[in-house]
Amino acid sequence: MEFLLDRFGYVRARWLPQDEEGAGEGWRDTQFLLDQIERIHREPRILPPPDDHVH
């Protein structure tokens, strides 16, 4: 499993290789992945960073 995180630390996408069978190129298409990263990079901050999580 791989994750795509934005610059604020939020998970924006996940990829499971076994989910790709018959579903197209997915993240194997490097240009598609780079385009998605650029789109996320241009977005404004959606939420403030979460508070520290301590036990």
Jmol script that loads the backbone (N, CA, C; Angstrom):
load data "model"
ATOM      1  N   MET A   1       0.858  -1.161   0.000  1.00  0.00           N
ATOM      2  CA  MET A   1       0.000   0.000   0.000  1.00  0.00           C
ATOM      3  C   MET A   1       0.905   1.224   0.000  1.00  0.00           C
ATOM      4  N   GLU A   2       0.537   2.188  -0.800  1.00  0.00           N
ATOM      5  CA  GLU A   2       1.245   3.460  -0.850  1.00  0.00           C
ATOM      6  C   GLU A   2       0.240   4.580  -0.612  1.00  0.00           C
ATOM      7  N   PHE A   3       0.738   5.671  -0.032  1.00  0.00           N
ATOM      8  CA  PHE A   3      -0.107   6.822   0.278  1.00  0.00           C
ATOM      9  C   PHE A   3       0.452   8.061  -0.404  1.00  0.00           C
ATOM     10  N   LEU A   4      -0.437   8.965  -0.745  1.00  0.00           N
ATOM     11  CA  LEU A   4      -0.055  10.284  -1.225  1.00  0.00           C
ATOM     12  C   LEU A   4      -0.494  11.272  -0.156  1.00  0.00           C
ATOM     13  N   LEU A   5       0.488  11.964   0.451  1.00  0.00           N
ATOM     14  CA  LEU A   5       0.223  12.922   1.527  1.00  0.00           C
ATOM     15  C   LEU A   5       0.428  14.330   0.998  1.00  0.00           C
ATOM     16  N   ASP A   6      -0.390  15.264   1.470  1.00  0.00           N
ATOM     17  CA  ASP A   6      -0.168  16.650   1.081  1.00  0.00           C
ATOM     18  C   ASP A   6       0.881  17.281   1.991  1.00  0.00           C
ATOM     19  N   ARG A   7       1.221  18.519   1.712  1.00  0.00           N
ATOM     20  CA  ARG A   7       2.303  19.173   2.478  1.00  0.00           C
ATOM     21  C   ARG A   7       1.914  19.468   3.928  1.00  0.00           C
ATOM     22  N   PHE A   8       0.644  19.288   4.267  1.00  0.00           N
ATOM     23  CA  PHE A   8       0.198  19.495   5.640  1.00  0.00           C
ATOM     24  C   PHE A   8       0.111  18.180   6.404  1.00  0.00           C
ATOM     25  N   GLY A   9       0.425  17.072   5.734  1.00  0.00           N
ATOM     26  CA  GLY A   9       0.453  15.776   6.402  1.00  0.00           C
ATOM     27  C   GLY A   9      -0.836  14.973   6.299  1.00  0.00           C
ATOM     28  N   TYR A  10      -1.793  15.451   5.499  1.00  0.00           N
ATOM     29  CA  TYR A  10      -3.057  14.730   5.349  1.00  0.00           C
ATOM     30  C   TYR A  10      -2.960  13.714   4.219  1.00  0.00           C
ATOM     31  N   VAL A  11      -3.543  12.540   4.421  1.00  0.00           N
ATOM     32  CA  VAL A  11      -3.577  11.514   3.385  1.00  0.00           C
ATOM     33  C   VAL A  11      -4.563  11.944   2.313  1.00  0.00           C
ATOM     34  N   ARG A  12      -4.111  12.006   1.076  1.00  0.00           N
ATOM     35  CA  ARG A  12      -4.958  12.459  -0.026  1.00  0.00           C
ATOM     36  C   ARG A  12      -5.344  11.332  -0.971  1.00  0.00           C
ATOM     37  N   ALA A  13      -4.557  10.257  -0.970  1.00  0.00           N
ATOM     38  CA  ALA A  13      -4.868   9.120  -1.845  1.00  0.00           C
ATOM     39  C   ALA A  13      -4.150   7.895  -1.309  1.00  0.00           C
ATOM     40  N   ARG A  14      -4.681   6.730  -1.692  1.00  0.00           N
ATOM     41  CA  ARG A  14      -3.990   5.491  -1.361  1.00  0.00           C
ATOM     42  C   ARG A  14      -4.041   4.588  -2.570  1.00  0.00           C
ATOM     43  N   TRP A  15      -3.063   3.724  -2.669  1.00  0.00           N
ATOM     44  CA  TRP A  15      -2.966   2.842  -3.815  1.00  0.00           C
ATOM     45  C   TRP A  15      -2.622   1.448  -3.337  1.00  0.00           C
ATOM     46  N   LEU A  16      -3.409   0.486  -3.787  1.00  0.00           N
ATOM     47  CA  LEU A  16      -3.164  -0.929  -3.522  1.00  0.00           C
ATOM     48  C   LEU A  16      -2.910  -1.594  -4.872  1.00  0.00           C
ATOM     49  N   PRO A  17      -1.713  -2.155  -5.092  1.00  0.00           N
ATOM     50  CA  PRO A  17      -1.424  -2.753  -6.397  1.00  0.00           C
ATOM     51  C   PRO A  17      -2.463  -3.794  -6.817  1.00  0.00           C
ATOM     52  N   GLN A  18      -2.985  -4.594  -5.905  1.00  0.00           N
ATOM     53  CA  GLN A  18      -3.942  -5.630  -6.273  1.00  0.00           C
ATOM     54  C   GLN A  18      -5.269  -5.040  -6.743  1.00  0.00           C
ATOM     55  N   ASP A  19      -5.557  -3.769  -6.424  1.00  0.00           N
ATOM     56  CA  ASP A  19      -6.791  -3.125  -6.876  1.00  0.00           C
ATOM     57  C   ASP A  19      -6.732  -2.722  -8.346  1.00  0.00           C
ATOM     58  N   GLU A  20      -5.549  -2.780  -8.958  1.00  0.00           N
ATOM     59  CA  GLU A  20      -5.378  -2.283 -10.314  1.00  0.00           C
ATOM     60  C   GLU A  20      -5.741  -3.281 -11.396  1.00  0.00           C
ATOM     61  N   GLU A  21      -5.881  -4.542 -11.079  1.00  0.00           N
ATOM     62  CA  GLU A  21      -6.177  -5.520 -12.118  1.00  0.00           C
ATOM     63  C   GLU A  21      -7.429  -5.116 -12.877  1.00  0.00           C
ATOM     64  N   GLY A  22      -7.272  -4.925 -14.157  1.00  0.00           N
ATOM     65  CA  GLY A  22      -8.406  -4.557 -14.998  1.00  0.00           C
ATOM     66  C   GLY A  22      -8.884  -3.126 -14.801  1.00  0.00           C
ATOM     67  N   ALA A  23      -8.166  -2.340 -14.001  1.00  0.00           N
ATOM     68  CA  ALA A  23      -8.632  -0.976 -13.710  1.00  0.00           C
ATOM     69  C   ALA A  23      -7.770   0.086 -14.383  1.00  0.00           C
ATOM     70  N   GLY A  24      -6.907  -0.273 -15.310  1.00  0.00           N
ATOM     71  CA  GLY A  24      -6.076   0.720 -15.982  1.00  0.00           C
ATOM     72  C   GLY A  24      -4.718   0.860 -15.337  1.00  0.00           C
ATOM     73  N   GLU A  25      -4.042   1.928 -15.691  1.00  0.00           N
ATOM     74  CA  GLU A  25      -2.660   2.133 -15.270  1.00  0.00           C
ATOM     75  C   GLU A  25      -2.511   2.601 -13.827  1.00  0.00           C
ATOM     76  N   GLY A  26      -3.461   3.395 -13.346  1.00  0.00           N
ATOM     77  CA  GLY A  26      -3.341   3.904 -11.982  1.00  0.00           C
ATOM     78  C   GLY A  26      -2.052   4.671 -11.760  1.00  0.00           C
ATOM     79  N   TRP A  27      -1.372   4.404 -10.656  1.00  0.00           N
ATOM     80  CA  TRP A  27      -0.155   5.135 -10.318  1.00  0.00           C
ATOM     81  C   TRP A  27       1.045   4.684 -11.122  1.00  0.00           C
ATOM     82  N   ARG A  28       0.907   3.677 -11.962  1.00  0.00           N
ATOM     83  CA  ARG A  28       2.015   3.287 -12.844  1.00  0.00           C
ATOM     84  C   ARG A  28       2.193   4.321 -13.942  1.00  0.00           C
ATOM     85  N   ASP A  29       1.181   5.132 -14.172  1.00  0.00           N
ATOM     86  CA  ASP A  29       1.255   6.222 -15.141  1.00  0.00           C
ATOM     87  C   ASP A  29       1.890   7.411 -14.423  1.00  0.00           C
ATOM     88  N   THR A  30       3.199   7.566 -14.615  1.00  0.00           N
ATOM     89  CA  THR A  30       3.954   8.585 -13.874  1.00  0.00           C
ATOM     90  C   THR A  30       3.418   9.988 -14.122  1.00  0.00           C
ATOM     91  N   GLN A  31       3.063  10.303 -15.357  1.00  0.00           N
ATOM     92  CA  GLN A  31       2.563  11.648 -15.651  1.00  0.00           C
ATOM     93  C   GLN A  31       1.261  11.925 -14.905  1.00  0.00           C
ATOM     94  N   PHE A  32       0.370  10.934 -14.827  1.00  0.00           N
ATOM     95  CA  PHE A  32      -0.873  11.093 -14.071  1.00  0.00           C
ATOM     96  C   PHE A  32      -0.562  11.400 -12.607  1.00  0.00           C
ATOM     97  N   LEU A  33       0.359  10.656 -12.020  1.00  0.00           N
ATOM     98  CA  LEU A  33       0.733  10.872 -10.625  1.00  0.00           C
ATOM     99  C   LEU A  33       1.321  12.263 -10.426  1.00  0.00           C
ATOM    100  N   LEU A  34       2.218  12.678 -11.314  1.00  0.00           N
ATOM    101  CA  LEU A  34       2.811  14.016 -11.199  1.00  0.00           C
ATOM    102  C   LEU A  34       1.762  15.111 -11.349  1.00  0.00           C
ATOM    103  N   ASP A  35       0.797  14.913 -12.235  1.00  0.00           N
ATOM    104  CA  ASP A  35      -0.291  15.892 -12.397  1.00  0.00           C
ATOM    105  C   ASP A  35      -1.117  16.004 -11.114  1.00  0.00           C
ATOM    106  N   GLN A  36      -1.402  14.888 -10.469  1.00  0.00           N
ATOM    107  CA  GLN A  36      -2.165  14.908  -9.219  1.00  0.00           C
ATOM    108  C   GLN A  36      -1.387  15.597  -8.110  1.00  0.00           C
ATOM    109  N   ILE A  37      -0.092  15.336  -8.044  1.00  0.00           N
ATOM    110  CA  ILE A  37       0.756  15.995  -7.034  1.00  0.00           C
ATOM    111  C   ILE A  37       0.754  17.501  -7.247  1.00  0.00           C
ATOM    112  N   GLU A  38       0.857  17.931  -8.498  1.00  0.00           N
ATOM    113  CA  GLU A  38       0.837  19.370  -8.800  1.00  0.00           C
ATOM    114  C   GLU A  38      -0.502  19.993  -8.415  1.00  0.00           C
ATOM    115  N   ARG A  39      -1.604  19.307  -8.680  1.00  0.00           N
ATOM    116  CA  ARG A  39      -2.935  19.816  -8.300  1.00  0.00           C
ATOM    117  C   ARG A  39      -3.036  19.995  -6.785  1.00  0.00           C
ATOM    118  N   ILE A  40      -2.561  19.011  -6.039  1.00  0.00           N
ATOM    119  CA  ILE A  40      -2.595  19.091  -4.576  1.00  0.00           C
ATOM    120  C   ILE A  40      -1.700  20.230  -4.094  1.00  0.00           C
ATOM    121  N   HIS A  41      -0.539  20.390  -4.728  1.00  0.00           N
ATOM    122  CA  HIS A  41       0.397  21.448  -4.322  1.00  0.00           C
ATOM    123  C   HIS A  41      -0.213  22.842  -4.480  1.00  0.00           C
ATOM    124  N   ARG A  42      -1.051  23.030  -5.492  1.00  0.00           N
ATOM    125  CA  ARG A  42      -1.669  24.345  -5.743  1.00  0.00           C
ATOM    126  C   ARG A  42      -2.834  24.657  -4.816  1.00  0.00           C
ATOM    127  N   GLU A  43      -3.351  23.651  -4.119  1.00  0.00           N
ATOM    128  CA  GLU A  43      -4.506  23.891  -3.248  1.00  0.00           C
ATOM    129  C   GLU A  43      -4.106  24.684  -2.003  1.00  0.00           C
ATOM    130  N   PRO A  44      -5.012  25.537  -1.530  1.00  0.00           N
ATOM    131  CA  PRO A  44      -4.731  26.236  -0.265  1.00  0.00           C
ATOM    132  C   PRO A  44      -4.864  25.266   0.907  1.00  0.00           C
ATOM    133  N   ARG A  45      -4.422  25.717   2.047  1.00  0.00           N
ATOM    134  CA  ARG A  45      -4.554  24.909   3.255  1.00  0.00           C
ATOM    135  C   ARG A  45      -6.026  24.624   3.517  1.00  0.00           C
ATOM    136  N   ILE A  46      -6.373  23.340   3.745  1.00  0.00           N
ATOM    137  CA  ILE A  46      -7.775  22.997   3.976  1.00  0.00           C
ATOM    138  C   ILE A  46      -8.126  23.045   5.462  1.00  0.00           C
ATOM    139  N   LEU A  47      -7.217  22.603   6.292  1.00  0.00           N
ATOM    140  CA  LEU A  47      -7.421  22.592   7.743  1.00  0.00           C
ATOM    141  C   LEU A  47      -6.100  22.933   8.416  1.00  0.00           C
ATOM    142  N   PRO A  48      -6.141  23.480   9.619  1.00  0.00           N
ATOM    143  CA  PRO A  48      -4.884  23.699  10.335  1.00  0.00           C
ATOM    144  C   PRO A  48      -4.280  22.345  10.724  1.00  0.00           C
ATOM    145  N   PRO A  49      -2.966  22.299  10.939  1.00  0.00           N
ATOM    146  CA  PRO A  49      -2.355  21.036  11.371  1.00  0.00           C
ATOM    147  C   PRO A  49      -3.004  20.545  12.669  1.00  0.00           C
ATOM    148  N   PRO A  50      -3.140  19.244  12.843  1.00  0.00           N
ATOM    149  CA  PRO A  50      -3.734  18.722  14.075  1.00  0.00           C
ATOM    150  C   PRO A  50      -2.846  18.990  15.282  1.00  0.00           C
ATOM    151  N   ASP A  51      -3.450  19.000  16.459  1.00  0.00           N
ATOM    152  CA  ASP A  51      -2.676  19.135  17.692  1.00  0.00           C
ATOM    153  C   ASP A  51      -1.784  17.931  17.871  1.00  0.00           C
ATOM    154  N   ASP A  52      -0.751  18.077  18.730  1.00  0.00           N
ATOM    155  CA  ASP A  52       0.112  16.948  19.036  1.00  0.00           C
ATOM    156  C   ASP A  52      -0.709  15.828  19.630  1.00  0.00           C
ATOM    157  N   HIS A  53      -0.362  14.622  19.261  1.00  0.00           N
ATOM    158  CA  HIS A  53      -1.054  13.446  19.806  1.00  0.00           C
ATOM    159  C   HIS A  53      -0.090  12.707  20.722  1.00  0.00           C
ATOM    160  N   VAL A  54      -0.385  12.731  21.998  1.00  0.00           N
ATOM    161  CA  VAL A  54       0.508  12.092  22.980  1.00  0.00           C
ATOM    162  C   VAL A  54      -0.271  11.160  23.884  1.00  0.00           C
ATOM    163  N   HIS A  55       0.364  10.114  24.318  1.00  0.00           N
ATOM    164  CA  HIS A  55      -0.267   9.181  25.252  1.00  0.00           C
ATOM    165  C   HIS A  55       0.370   9.294  26.615  1.00  0.00           C
TER     166      HIS A  55
END
end "model"
wireframe off; spacefill off
backbone 0.3
color backbone group
